[in-house]
């Protein structure tokens, strides 16, 4: 079973190195990364999950896995991430799902699909963004 660990200054360099080995990631925003958690197997990072804060809400930004995690590991990873967001007095966590498999994963974690008609991402109407074919999901934090 993977060990779930909060990202902090002590493991930040290791996490950045993990993410920079992903071809689609060119730069890392440390502030966003420090809002995250990692899954580790022995001494190797196998997954990273982090969010960016927008007022009283947050948006998952880093969602990277080098290995398929079982349902229990995924649930534990999200539980830690949600606890982190809740401790920062955030109300909701949002995510963008680019395909049906990812959308179903989030739905199984308690997220619900959001009407994206009036949703903005980086000050751009979602329907006018590069993510037009994607879904937006949210979960209220308790």
Secondary structure, 3 states (H helix, E strand, C coil): CCEEEECCCCCHHHHHHHHHCCCCCCCCCHHHHCCCEEEEECCEEEEEEEEEEECCEEEEEEEEECCCCCHHHHHHHHHHHHHHHHHCCCCEEEEEECCHHHHHHHHHCCCEEECCCCCEECCEEHHHCCCCCCEEEEEECC
